[in-house]
Amino acid sequence: MGAPLDYLDLKWIALITLIVQNSGLAIAMRYTYLHASKDGVYIASTAVLLAELLKFCIALVICFVLDCQCSLQRLSSLFYTEFVQHHTDLIKLTIPSILYTLQNSLQYYSMSCLSAPIFQVLYQMKIITTAIFSVVILAKSLSNYQWISILTLTIGVALVQLSQSQLTSDGKSNSIAGFISVIISCVTSGFAGVYFELVLKSSNVSIWFRNIQLSAIGIILSIMSCVGKDGNAISERGMFVGYNSWVIIVIILQAAGGLLVAVVVKYADNVLKGFATSLSIVLSCIVSAMYFHDVEINQAFTIGGMVVLASVYTYGVNPPTTGNSNIVLSNPNQNIEDALPPKS
């Protein structure tokens, strides 16, 4: 029997939106640094905070409409149950929330150092980290083709990085710092994504309420970041210094990306997600080459980019099989600790 129509519709909508969000965020974020306002570049930590606030509001509205059927009583009961009675699950969500907040901050820094297409291609290293954490945490088994694709992906990423060495030597960008920040971002993204998948599939709580919980924690962490990291700059320059319409677009896309993570994990498969990621990279390259002229699409970049796209596709057409996780995740009433594979 085929999947329900609404399931298929939601999966395709999520993937198409993911293509637009991935490419749009990279391009818009880079544009904010290349064409800053007359007051200077905005403070990234404030943008992360606003994105978390926006994500919280959107998830709250969706949860109120879809999960609670527009009933305030049901919503308040859900909040009491999940925030008070099941507070241990909320504590567990602190881990991916911290990592997602760190990942968002690293993305802003990476885009200040790297061009949009370079960032998009390098960021595909998260497939490596996601694969490793899936094997370790979810007990998934990868085929030989997938391990080969991971190796070729690393080679493609290296080619892309080396292709821009001459371009970045004139001080136009800091490729080494950007490259390191992307690596850290990929590690946090891989672990947070796999851990969040474990949380989603080991409980009956909707993805929208999980996003409310993640955003609530993210808001607290973002406020701490604003005060601790950029407190002096905010007090001197103001919270919204350097803001313009493009910064607002970045914040909206950042919030949408946080929501899409949960939807794609819940409904999309690896094949379609690989196509979505590949198409977003191609879109970023075309737009950046046409309007920004901040990337040199030379032979090494072309070969490296094609290797990366081929690796993404090869990994996707061989979906991983599950070991212990296939049994564990079929029971939505299990605790998260019980879902972890046994230690040897």
N, C-alpha and C positions, 0 to 999 in steps of 0.2 A: 504494500500500500504506500502511496506517496505521502509526502508531508502535507500538512494542512496549508491551505492557501495563505492564511495570514502569517504563518511561520515563514513561508517562502518570501512573501512580500517584505516582511521585516528584515530578513537576511539580506535581500538585494538592496533594500533602502539603506541598511547599515553599511554595506560595502561601498555603494556608490558615494554615500556621504563621507566615508572614510577616505576615498580617493581625493575628493574635494578638500577635506579638512587637512590631510597630510601635506598636500602640495601647497594649498593656500596658506597654511600656517608658516611653512618654511619661507615662502616668498614674502609674505607680509612682515614677518619678523625681521628678515634681512633688510627690507625696505625701510623699516623704522630706524635702523642704524645707519643706513646709507643716506637717508634724507631726514635727519633729525630736525625738530622744530628750532626756532630761533633761541629758545631757552635752553637748548642742549638736549642730550639723550635722557629719556625717562629713566626712573629708578625701577629696575626689573622686579625687585621684591614686592613693590606695590602692585605691579601688574599681576604677579602670581596670586597675591591676596585677593584682588578683585575677581580673578578667574575662578578661584575657589568659592567666593561668595555667589557668583553668578551660577556656577554649577550646583551649589546647594539650593538656590532658588528654583532652578529649572527642575531638578530632581524632586524637590518638594511638591511642585505643582503637578508633575506627572504622577507621583505617588498618590497625591490627593485625589486625582481624577480616576486613574486606572485601578489602583489597589484599594482605595477606600471609598470609591463610588461617590465622591464629593461629600463625604460625611466627616464632619469635624470630630465627632465622637469616636469613629473608627480610627481616625488619624491620631488622636490623642492616646487612644488605647494602644495603638501600634508603637508610638513613641515610648510609652511607659514600659511596654513589654520588652522592646529591644534595647532601650537605653538604660533601664533600671533592672528589670528581672534578669535579662540576658547580658549583663554588663561585661561578662567575661569575653563574649564574642566581640564586643566593642573594643576591648583591650587588644585582642588579637589583630583587629583591623588597623591598629596603630602602626604596625610594621609596614604594610603596603602604602599607607597614607604618608608616612615619613619619606619613603622611597619615591613616591610619585611627586611629592613636593620638591625633593632634592632633584629629581629628574627634570621637572619644569624649570627650575633655576639654572640647571646645567644647559638646558636647551637655549635659554636666552644668552648665556655666555658663549656657547658654541657658535650661535648665529652671529654674534658680534665679531667673531674671529674668522669664520668661514663663509663662503658663498652658499646660497640656497641649494644648488645641485650637489655641491661637495658634501654638505651636511647630510642631505637626503641619502646619498650613496653610502657614506661612512656609517650612518645610523643603522644601516641594515646589518651591522654586526650584532644587533640585538637578537637576530635569529640564532646566532651561535650560543649566546648566553641563555636564551629561552630554551633551546634544545638541551643544553646541559642541565639546567634546573628542572626541566620536565622529566629527564631520566632520573635525577636524584630524588626529587620530591614526589612526582606523580607516578614513578616507576614505569614510564613509557619506554618502549623499545624502538630505536631508530634503525632503518634499513641501511645497507651499505651505500646505496645511492645517496641517502641523506647525509651520511658522514662525509662522502666525497664532495657533496655540494657545499658542506660547511668548510672544507679545506679550500675549494676553489673560490668560495666567497671571501675568505681571508686574502687570497692572492689578488682577487679583483679589487678589494679595498686598498691593498698596498699599492697597486698600480694607480689607482685614482689619487692617492695621497702623493705619490712621487710625481705624477703628471703636473702638479701645481707647485712644485718646489721652486721653480724659477719665478713664477708669478708672485709668490709670497715672500721672496727674498728682498723685495724693494720696500718692505714695510707696509704694504697694502693690507695685510692681515697677519695674524699670529697663528700659523697653521699647527705648530707643535702644541701650544696650549689648547687650541680648539680640538685637536685630535685626541689629546688626553681627556678632555672634558667629555667628548663623545663616547670614549671607551667606558668611563665611569657611568655615564648616562645609560649605556647599553646594559651594563651589569645590573644597575638598579631597575631598569625596565624589565629585564628578563626575570629577575627574581620576583619583583612585585607582581608582574603579570601572571606568573605561574602560581604564586601564593594566593592571589585574588581569585584565580580560577578554582583553586581548591576550596576557598571560602564559599564561592557562589554555588558550587556543585555539591557541597556537603551540608546545605541547609535549605529550608523552604522560603527564606526571606527573598523578596524580589530584588532584582538588580537595581531598581530605582531607590529603594530604601537603603541598600548597601552603599549607593552613591551618596545618599544623605549622610550616612555615618562617616564615610571617607572624607567628604567635604567638611563636615564639622571638625574632624581632627585636623584636616588640612588648613582650615581657617586659623585654628589656634597656633599651628606651627608657622604659618605665614606671618601672623602677627608677631610672633617671637623673632622671626627672621627680619622683619621690618625694623623692630625696635633694637635688636642686638647687632645686626649687620649694617643697617642704613639709617639708624636713629638720628645721627648727627646731620646727615644729608637731608633727611626728610624735614627736620626742624628748621634747617637753614633755607632750603629751596622749596619746601612744600611737598605734599604727597603727590600732587598731580602735575608737577613740573615736567615739561617736555611732552605732555600728552597731546595727541591729535587724533584725527579720524582713523589713521592706520594703526595706532596703538590700541584703539578701541576694537578694531577688527581682530587684532592679535589676541586680545583678551577673550573675545567671543569664541574664536576658533580654539583657543586653549581650553576653555570650559567645555566646548562641544567634544573635543578630543577625549577629555576625561570620561564623559558619558559614553562615548563610542567604544571605549576600551571594554566596558562591561557588556554592551550589546553585542559586539563582535565576538567576545569570548563565549558568550551564551549561545549565539545563533549561527555564526559564520564558520566555515571550515577552512583548512589550511590552503587548499587549492585556490579558492576565490580570494582569500586574504592575500596570497602571494601575487595574484594578478592585480589586486587593488594597490598594493605597495609598489609594484613595478610601474603601473600607469602613473602613479603620483610622482615618481622619480622622473619619468619622461616629461610630464607636464612641467615640472620645476625647471628642468634643463631648457626646454623650449622657451618658456617665459623669461627665464634669467638671461639666456643668450640674446633674446630679442630686445629686452628693455633695460637690463642692468649692465650688461657687458662686463661682468665681474668674474667671469670664469673663462678659461681658455680650453675649449673643447678640441684638444689635440689628439694625436693618434693613441697615446698611452691612456688618456682619459676615456676615449671611445672604447678601446679594448677592455679596460678595467670595468667600465660601466656595463658593457655587454656581458662580461663574465659574472658580474654581480646579479644582473637580471636573470641570466640563465640559471644561476645557483638558486635564486629565490624560487624560480619555477620548478626546478628539479626537486627541491626540498618539498614543495607543495604537492606535487603529483604523486608522492609516496607518503600518504598520511601515516603518522606513527601509530603503532599498536600499543595497547596498554597492558601492563602486567598486573600488579596488585591493585592499581588505581581503578581498573575497570570494574572490579567487584566493589571497591570501597565507595566510589562516587555514585554507584547506582542506588545507594541508600541515602536519601536527603536528610534523614534524621540523625545521622552520625555526628559526633563531635569532630572538630577539626583535628585534634590530636590523634583520634582513632583512624583518621583518613591517611595519616602519614604511613609510608611503608615501614615494616619492622626493622629495627636496627640489627645489624649482623653482630 
